């Protein structure tokens, strides 16, 4: 099972494997507070794509399209996440305020389409 969650929300036991999927470290959060199992910043959107999107919802569809293209070149990372999810819950952590239009939501959609 794959879930998404803001990294600022309190960790819970049912989070399973906690995987930060942002390129930048979350502002104001210590590594201890985050309680991560892994930070996989290379699966995050490229700097160029991140700047293009800028959390402008009108660019969401184009962002997803471009991000999926980037993810198609990251087979090893995608495979690693899918293997973890076959062993139990994986929670994709992100810092954005808009959970429906975050890179983690797009990544979850991409992974679920692969399954």
N, C-alpha and C positions, 0 to 999 in steps of 0.2 A: 504494500500500500504506500502511496506517495501523497503527502500532505504539504501544504504551505503554511507558513506562519511568520509573523513579524519577529525579528530577532529580539525586539524590545519587550515582547510578551514573555511572561514567566515560563520557564521550562516546566514541562510536565512529564511524568513517567511514560505516558502513552505517545510521546513525541518519537520514541524510538531513536534511530540514528539521526543526530542533528547536524545538518550540512548547510553551511553558509555558502550561498551561491551569488554573492555580490563581489564585484571587482574591488570595491573600496571597503575598508573596515568601517563598521557603523559608528557614527559620531557619538562620543560620550560614553561608550561602552567598553568595559575592560574585558579581557579574555576570560577572566573568571566569571563575570556576570553572564557572558554569552553561553557558557557551558556547551561548547561545540565539540563534536566528535571530529569534524574536519572542516577546513575552509578550502573550497574548491573554486578559487577565483578565476581559473582558466575556463570554466564553463559559463561564466558570466558574459554578457554582451561585450563586444570590443569597446574601447574608449570612444572610437568614432561613432559607433551605433548608439552608445549610451548618451553621447552629447546630442546626436540627431533627435533621439526620442524626447529627452528632457521632461519626461512624465507629462507630455502633451497628449491627451487622450485622442485628439484628432489624428495623431500619427500612429495610433495603436496597431492598426491592421498592417501598415507598412513596416512598423517595428517588428511585429511577429514574423512577417515574411522574411525580412533580412536576418533576424535572429535565427530562425529555423535553418536558413542557408549556412550561417556560421556554425550552427550545431552539427550540421551534416559533415563538417570537417573535423569533428571532435569525437570520433567513434569510441576511442578508448575511455574517455571520461563518461560518455553516455552509457557505455557497457558497464562501467564500474558502479554507476548509480543504479542501473537496472538490476545488477547482481545483488546489491545491498537490499533493494526493495523486494527481491524474491526471498530474502531471509527474514524480513520483518518490515516494520514501518520505517520509512525515511521521511523526515520533515525537512523540506527545503526552506531555509531561513533567508529573509531579505529585510532591508531597512526601510523601503519605501512606505509611505503612508497609505497609498492606494493599493490594497491587496489584490483587487480584481485585475489591475493593469500593471502588475509588477513583472520583472523579468522571471521571478520564480513561478508566477502563474503561467507564463508562456512556456517556461521549461517543463513544468508539470504537464501541460497539454502536449508538448512534443514527446515526452517520455511515454505518456499514456497512448499516444498514437503509435508508438513503436511497439508497445506491448500488444 
